[in-house]
């Protein structure tokens, strides 16, 4: 399960209609219920954070987006965070990565 795409206009959060872009805390507030439900239902070993940059740039900056993801995952275990940020993608796309990612 790719966890992303919520910065796109059609997702319905309306951040693109505001005079200033959202902060990472605002993104966490809006997105966390959806992302945490996906992580709970599918497990971190079957989920991965992703972005649609440069398309997402219309809504927020790259650093704000990834900072929101870090905040959403902050209370998860180290193994869960490893899966969400790299391990699941490495296994899914069969990327040649260090052993630590393949064993996550």
Residue pairs with C-beta under 8 A, 6 or more apart in sequence:
1 38
1 42
1 46
1 47
1 48
2 47
2 48
2 50
3 35
3 38
3 39
3 47
3 48
3 49
3 50
3 69
3 84
4 49
4 50
4 51
4 52
5 11
5 50
5 52
6 13
6 27
6 30
6 31
6 34
7 15
7 27
7 51
7 52
7 56
7 58
7 59
7 60
7 65
8 52
8 55
8 56
8 59
9 16
9 58
9 59
13 30
13 31
13 59
15 21
15 22
15 26
15 30
15 59
15 60
16 58
16 59
21 59
21 60
21 61
21 64
22 30
22 59
22 60
22 64
23 64
24 64
24 65
24 67
24 68
24 71
25 68
25 71
27 60
27 64
27 65
27 68
28 68
28 71
28 72
31 68
31 72
32 72
35 72
36 72
38 47
39 47
39 76
39 80
39 84
44 76
44 79
44 80
44 81
44 83
44 84
44 88
45 83
45 87
45 88
45 104
46 88
47 83
47 84
47 88
48 83
48 84
48 85
48 88
48 89
48 92
49 66
49 69
49 73
49 84
49 85
50 89
51 62
51 65
51 66
53 62
53 65
56 62
56 65
69 84
69 85
73 80
73 81
73 84
73 85
76 84
79 104
82 100
82 101
82 104
83 104
86 97
86 101
86 104
87 101
87 104
89 95
90 97
90 101
90 102
91 101
91 102
91 104
95 101
